[in-house]
């Protein structure tokens, strides 16, 4: 006796397959290679600790190196080979990210920049010796140890918020 597949059963199986592939594509777009977090964690530590050990003159060339590193990172994300090297073979469509999340993220970035600017202006001297080294070590270690978890949490927040529970075409294949 041959098993006949009914059209509703076949459609249900096809929908399950599509949803499974969407989940796989989203998981691939959310996570970078571990070395990316390590490189940026070490770079942040170096930027904050260098003035404590070398001089304040080191801050300018380290800032330039981090700017170049960030530019290379963005360029790598924009092409297929770079994305694969970073561990991101797929990416999420911009229209699937919650507009509320984008506005909140921009507001947080501006607030952090203002707080850092005011902190450097209002605190003329470091509160204790090697403040930059301690802060750099904490931020760098946090990024290295919890970078993937923080990224996953941010991505889950980006997909919530405006009622877009499913991704309905939210990811697309290789770049």
matplotlib code that plots the C-alpha trace (Angstrom):
import matplotlib.pyplot as plt

x = [0.0, 1.5, 1.3, -0.3, 0.6, -2.4, -2.0, -2.6, 0.1, 2.5, 1.8, 2.3, 5.6, 6.8, 5.9, 7.8, 10.8, 10.6, 10.4, 13.3, 15.4, 14.4, 15.5, 18.8, 19.4, 18.6, 20.9, 23.7, 23.1, 23.2, 26.5, 30.0, 33.2, 34.8, 37.9, 36.0, 35.0, 38.6, 40.1, 37.7, 38.0, 41.8, 41.6, 39.3, 41.6, 44.7, 43.0, 42.0, 45.2, 47.8, 47.8, 48.5, 51.7, 52.9, 51.6, 48.6, 50.2, 49.5, 45.8, 45.7, 47.4, 45.5, 42.3, 43.3, 44.1, 40.7, 39.0, 40.8, 39.9, 36.2, 36.3, 37.8, 35.1, 32.3, 33.7, 34.1, 30.4, 29.4, 30.9, 30.4, 33.9, 34.4, 31.0, 32.0, 35.4, 33.6, 31.2, 28.1, 27.2, 23.7, 22.3, 18.9, 16.9, 16.8, 13.0, 12.6, 14.3, 11.9, 11.8, 11.3, 14.5, 16.5, 15.3, 16.1, 19.6, 20.3, 19.2, 21.4, 24.4, 23.9, 23.5, 26.6, 28.6, 27.3, 28.1, 31.6, 32.2, 30.9, 32.8, 36.1, 35.4, 34.1, 36.7, 40.0, 42.1, 41.5, 39.9, 42.7, 45.9, 45.5, 41.8, 42.0, 43.6, 41.0, 38.1, 39.6, 40.1, 36.5, 35.0, 37.4, 36.8, 33.1, 33.2, 35.4, 33.5, 29.9, 30.0, 28.0, 25.4, 25.1, 24.8, 22.0, 20.1, 20.3, 19.2, 16.2, 15.2, 15.5, 12.9, 10.4, 8.5, 6.4, 4.4, 6.6, 6.8, 7.9, 10.6, 8.4, 11.3, 13.4, 16.7, 18.1, 20.8, 24.4, 25.3]
y = [0.0, 3.3, 6.3, 9.2, 12.6, 14.9, 18.5, 19.9, 17.6, 18.5, 22.3, 21.9, 20.1, 22.8, 25.5, 23.8, 23.5, 27.2, 28.2, 25.9, 27.5, 31.0, 30.1, 28.8, 31.9, 34.2, 32.2, 32.5, 36.3, 36.9, 35.4, 36.4, 34.5, 34.6, 36.3, 39.4, 40.0, 39.3, 41.7, 44.5, 43.8, 44.0, 47.2, 48.9, 47.8, 49.2, 52.5, 53.1, 51.7, 53.2, 56.7, 55.1, 53.4, 55.3, 58.9, 60.9, 61.2, 57.4, 58.1, 59.8, 57.0, 54.2, 56.0, 56.2, 52.4, 51.7, 53.9, 51.9, 48.6, 49.7, 50.7, 47.4, 45.6, 47.5, 46.9, 43.2, 43.0, 44.4, 41.7, 37.9, 36.8, 39.3, 38.3, 34.6, 35.4, 37.3, 34.3, 36.0, 34.3, 35.9, 39.2, 40.5, 42.8, 46.3, 46.6, 43.7, 45.7, 47.5, 51.3, 51.7, 49.7, 51.9, 55.1, 53.8, 52.6, 56.0, 57.7, 55.4, 56.1, 59.8, 59.6, 57.5, 60.0, 63.0, 61.2, 60.4, 63.9, 65.5, 62.9, 63.9, 67.6, 67.5, 65.0, 66.8, 64.1, 60.4, 59.4, 56.9, 55.8, 53.6, 54.4, 53.9, 50.5, 49.3, 50.6, 49.2, 45.8, 45.6, 46.7, 44.6, 41.5, 42.1, 42.2, 39.1, 37.0, 38.1, 39.6, 36.8, 36.8, 40.6, 40.4, 37.8, 39.9, 43.0, 41.1, 39.6, 43.1, 44.4, 41.9, 42.6, 45.8, 46.6, 43.3, 41.6, 38.3, 36.2, 37.0, 36.5, 36.9, 38.7, 37.1, 36.4, 34.1, 34.7, 38.2]
z = [0.0, -1.1, 1.1, -0.5, 0.7, 0.9, -0.3, 3.3, 4.7, 2.0, 2.5, 6.3, 5.8, 3.3, 5.8, 8.6, 6.3, 5.4, 9.1, 9.9, 7.2, 8.4, 11.9, 10.6, 8.5, 11.5, 13.8, 11.2, 10.8, 14.6, 15.5, 14.7, 15.1, 18.5, 17.3, 16.4, 20.0, 21.1, 18.6, 19.6, 23.3, 23.1, 21.0, 23.5, 26.4, 24.4, 23.7, 27.4, 28.9, 26.6, 28.1, 31.6, 30.3, 27.3, 27.3, 26.2, 22.7, 22.2, 22.4, 19.0, 17.1, 18.9, 18.1, 14.5, 14.5, 16.0, 13.4, 10.7, 12.4, 12.5, 8.9, 7.8, 9.9, 8.1, 4.7, 5.5, 6.5, 3.2, 1.0, 0.9, 1.6, 4.4, 6.0, 5.8, 7.4, 10.2, 10.7, 9.2, 5.9, 6.0, 7.2, 8.3, 6.2, 7.5, 7.1, 9.6, 12.4, 14.7, 14.1, 17.9, 18.5, 16.0, 17.7, 21.1, 20.0, 18.5, 21.7, 23.8, 21.6, 21.9, 25.7, 26.1, 23.9, 26.0, 29.3, 28.1, 26.9, 30.1, 32.2, 30.5, 31.0, 34.6, 35.8, 35.1, 36.8, 37.1, 40.4, 41.0, 39.3, 36.3, 35.9, 32.1, 32.5, 35.0, 32.9, 29.7, 31.3, 32.5, 29.2, 27.1, 29.2, 29.1, 25.4, 25.1, 27.6, 27.0, 23.4, 21.8, 24.5, 24.3, 20.6, 20.8, 23.3, 21.2, 18.1, 20.0, 21.1, 17.5, 16.3, 19.0, 19.5, 16.5, 16.3, 13.8, 15.7, 12.8, 10.3, 7.2, 4.8, 7.4, 6.3, 2.9, 1.8, 1.0, 0.1]

ax = plt.figure().add_subplot(projection="3d")
ax.plot(x, y, z, "-o")
ax.set_aspect("equal")
plt.show()
